[in-house]
């Protein structure tokens, strides 16, 4: 699925609204993860805290009535890209580090950690990791040929 410019703006708006609920504070004591729940039938994108309390919601029109079997697989990189685009805002949220943005389906099942906010950790997009074993094997084979 290719995200439209409007889709990216709608996701980024929801992320901004979420971050606005946690203004930067050096003495923060809030401990929570951000649960990003997407409803495939309605196109709703809602963020929750660890207590399942709604933080904010948005609507992604492109996702309304989407029936793709790989919907959640397709949207994870889109949402991750939107979070990364707002990295400075997200990483300065008034939440104790480390905290995570977790993608959930409409049944509240966690599907994937989208983004970890911590000074020492980074999540590598699973799309980048695809075929990593083969790439490393090819690299080693080429290296050994030259030896």
N, C-alpha and C positions, 0 to 999 in steps of 0.2 A: 504494500500500500504506500503510495506516495502522498505525503502530507501537503495540503495546499498552504499558501501563505496565511490564509484565514485560520486554518487549523493550528498552525504554529502560534499565531497571535492569541488564540483562545486558550491554548495550553499555558503559554507564558503568562497570560493575565491571571490564571488560576494560581500559578506558582507565586507570582508577585503578591496576590491577595493573601496567600498562605504565609509568606515571609513577613508581610505587614503585621500579622497577628503576633509575631515574635520579634519585636524590635531589638536591635543589638544592645546588649547590656553586659559589661565585663563581670558583673557579680551575679550572673544568672544562676538560678537553682532549678530551672525547669528541665526535667529529664523526660524525653519522649522521642519516638520515631515519628515520621510522617508517613501515614498510610495513604497511598494514592489509589483510590477505588474507581474503576471505570465500569460503567453500565453500558454494555454493548447495544442493548435495544433502545435506550433513550439518549445515548450520547453524553450522559452526564459524567463529569470528572469531579470527584469529591475527595477532599483531603480530610483525614481524621487523625486524632492523636492516639496514644496507646490505650486510652480509656474508651475508645470508640465514640468520642465526642467529635462532632463535625467542626472542622476549622473553617472551611469555605467550600464553595462549589462553583463549577463553571459548566458550560455546555459546548461540546465540540460537534458542530452541525454535520461535519463529514462522517461522523461515527454513528449517527442516528440510524437505527434499523440495519446496521451492518450485520451480515450473516456469515461472514468469512470464518471458516474453521480455525484459521491461524491468526485471528484478530489480535489476541493478546501478544502473540509473538511479534506481530507486525508493529504494534504500537509502542513496544518497550523502548526501541531505539529512538523513536520520535520524541517520547517524553524525556528520555535521558538527554537527548540533544538540547531540548528546551531548558532543562535544569542546568546543563553545562553552560548554555548561553547566558544564564543569569548567575553564574558561579559566585561572583563577588557578593551579590545579595544573599544567596543561599548560605554561603559559608560564614556569613556574619549574623545569622539568625540567633536570637537570644535563647538558644537551647544548648544544654551541656553537650560537649563533644565526647565521644563520637555519637552521632545519630545518623539515621539512614532514611532514605526515601524508599519505600517498599511498594511495589506494584501489586495490587490485589484485584481479583475478579469480582463480579457482582455477588458472589456467594461468600465474600470475605476471606477467600483463600489466598494466602501469599503466593505470588508467582515468581517474583525475582526482586532482588535488591537492585534498585536503579542507580543509586548514588549514595556513597558513604561520605559524610562530612566529618573529617578528622584531619589533623595536621600530618599524620604519617601514613594514611591509607588511601589507596585509589582503587576503584573498581575498573577493570578492563572490560569493555563491551564484549559480550559473548560472541558477537558477530566477528570481532577481531580474532577471537580465540579459535574460531572454526578452522579446521584443517591445520592447526598448529603442529600437531604431531608429524604430519606428513611434511610440512615445511622444515621442521627440525631434522627429520630423517634425510631429506634431500640435501640440506646444508651439510650434514655430517658426511654423507656419501661424497659430495663434491670436495669437501675438505680432505677426506682420506685419499681420494684420487690424486690430489696434488702433493701428498706426502711421500 
